[in-house]
Amino acid sequence: MKIIVLAGGLSPERDVSLTSGAGICKTLREKGHQAFLMDVFFGYPCDPDKLEEVFDLPDGGLGIAEGIKTTAPDLEALRRSRPGESASLLGPNVIELCRMADITFMGLHGSIGEDGKLQAAFDVLGIRYTGPGSLGCAVSMNKLVAKQIFKMSGVSTPRGTSLTRKTKDTPLAELGYYLPLVIKPCSGGSSIGVYIVHTEAEYTDAIHQSFDIGGEEEVVIEPYIKGCEFACGIIAGKALPLVEIIPREGFFNYENKYQDGGAQEICPPRSLDAKTQEAIQRMGEKAFEALRLDVYSRADFIVDDEDGSFYCLEVNALPGMTPASLLPKAARTAGLEYDALCERIIEESFRVRYPECLSLTDSLHTKA
């Protein structure tokens, strides 16, 4: 099968995305597929008559992945580094190569790719892709919209409000919320720009810093819940085993997520009884359905230390697929190794969105 793996882009999660994409691409190539890793922003400049050769390049484009740094990338510097003055978020030949592929594997995280815009464009252009459709991506990406849907659908979630750039200087006393609080970008991911604040000075600093993350236009404010976090991966509407997350220090922030030894990730959990684990899994499935998601995702929960109540914090439409990511860990516990997980995502994407082309997945059941 010819597969373009899209990653990178102008997102604070760019490094994570490229690492996810590299893992996916390498695995698919080892399974015998003609997979090629491409940065959605930089594309692949080459002569139009040589595009077909991309699928046979010996390195599969894997050289563009350099690993995950401890800080988010400088997006403006990246924007300036691309030749030309195009304002497009898509690089040269992205559309052309995705059209040539049997399917495009979405290895993107954050902004373009996870906010539904690219999926909507691909739907219009007739380009096949993996993962949830545009609507599910759009509503799950916006944490405040997702929170409102959760409340209407009976999914327990912390109460919350938001501030825009115009209202960011609103005094805390006028919001009806009390310290400590969690401040986070409305449409961000990988815990970039997330702060736990205990004083008004910390609150003011966190609000302004969150707005600086990737040009964020809205910031969400929630009560701080002291507790343990759990990840609930979902494939085809069914929950995988939960992953218990114990950060080395602080909370499960960007550094703890992606650096060796940053956190213990235990699957299945040790601190929850079977009944509570099952209740969280069912709630994860409910959140998945409420947000109109399909194929796969990951719901993140917190269990309150005080009374054992659990809350869905958010749902990631395109969760990380790096070696350190939570979804592959949960899938492995369920008996689905990384290579099988990648192919399962492709097959499920064909099943729910392109059933007329399901015969293309026949190669997924043959060993390389």
Disulfide bonds with the S-S distance in Angstrom:
none
